[in-house]
Amino acid sequence: MNKKELQAAKELLSPPGDTILETIEHYRISQAELAERLGKKPSKVHDIITGKEPITLNTALQLERVLGIEAGFWMARETNYREKLARIEEAEQAEANVEWVKNMPLKELVAFGQITERKANGEAVNQVLRFFGVASVEAWQHVYENGITELADFRKSEAHTASIAAMAAWLRTGELEMRKSELPPFDKLAFRQALDTTIKELVVMHPHDLSLQLQAICHNCGVALVYTPCFPKVPVCGATRWIGGNPLVQLTDRYKTNDQFWFTFYHEAGHILLHGKKEVFIEVERNKTLTEKETQANAFASKLLLPERALADLEDGFTDSTIIKLAAAYYTHPGIIVGRLQHLKWADFSFGNQLKEKMNLFPKLAGAVKAA
């Protein structure tokens, strides 16, 4: 409804006082006499009748004795009126916040089943607030907008202008995905061991259900791993934060090959094992300004995926064959080595890509976005 319709609905709303008036008129009792019988001031009774003052349980019991209508009726009448009034006022507030919701990735939220309203209107405002689990735009700003800008180790990339609203929506999808499974307590030792054993085996073997196996291994260690597609204006590849005593690693489909995927995952794992539980880390694509903790996480990922000493054997040149042999010697995937060589600019970005594996974490969701 628009503003005029909401105002009309408010004016047509009948307060419990209308029923009180009808009843005392039937009994031929004036408001002054009713006030006297209730033991209240006339001004107080007037406020109750006009809806300015709510009918309390005590007042409902008094009305039961004076007018012979049960207290339950008055309480139900009062509750119904207040709820309808509150919803109208909520709708008015939502209409006032339509500009705010225009910044949200509504198309993607609809595609992923989080909301149903595609247009920026009052209903979209209410649906987005429910999606975020906050009561108002002000609460959203405190929890999400301030949280991202103040708590997260996050800087905008040179190639993109990140939208705080879209970033918040992307992070929220991760929180909601995490809720779908009950995690055991976080086991730091088990997770560290898995990075060298069962997870490293996934790096090397690259099974077709890699993403599901990785989630299961992380889950058993008390780590929530969720995959959420990229949102517009959110140039991130991953994020790490702690929720309710468990770490949450959230990865996107921004990178399409296994070398990029695994470096991002091991980077996030480094944050879990090396840094504090109160910190939020958001990894922005092509971010050239790294903090000390980001550098530490990079070093952690590099060491576990391919020790620096391994590349010494390639200083005099390399081919597909020598890369495959080196990968076998250091128990890693050839694509990891190609990615490292490209990153160090030892090799052109067109070299060796056939040794990499393609990643497709959630084809169904990707199709849903295109169809929306």
Buried (B, 14 or more C-beta within 10 A) or exposed (E): BEEEEBEEBBEEEEBBBBBBBEBBEEEEBEBEBBBBBBEBEBEBBBBBBEBEBBBEEEBBBBBBEBBEBEBEBBBEBBEEBBEBBEEBEBBBBBBEBBEBBBBBBBEBBBBBEBBEBEEBBBBBBBBBBEBBEBEBBEEBBEBBBEBBEEBBBBBEBEEBEBBBBBBBBBBBBBBBBBEEEEBEEBBEEBBBEBBEEBBBBBBBEBEEEBBEBBBEBBBBBBBBBBBBBBBEBBBBBBBBBBBEEBBBBBBBBBBEBBBBBBBBBBBBBBBBEEBEEEBBBBBBBEBEEEEEBBEBBBBBBBEBBBEEEBBEEBEEEBEEEBBBBBBEEBEBBBBBBBBBBBBEEBBEEEBBEEBBBEBEBEEEBBEBBEEE
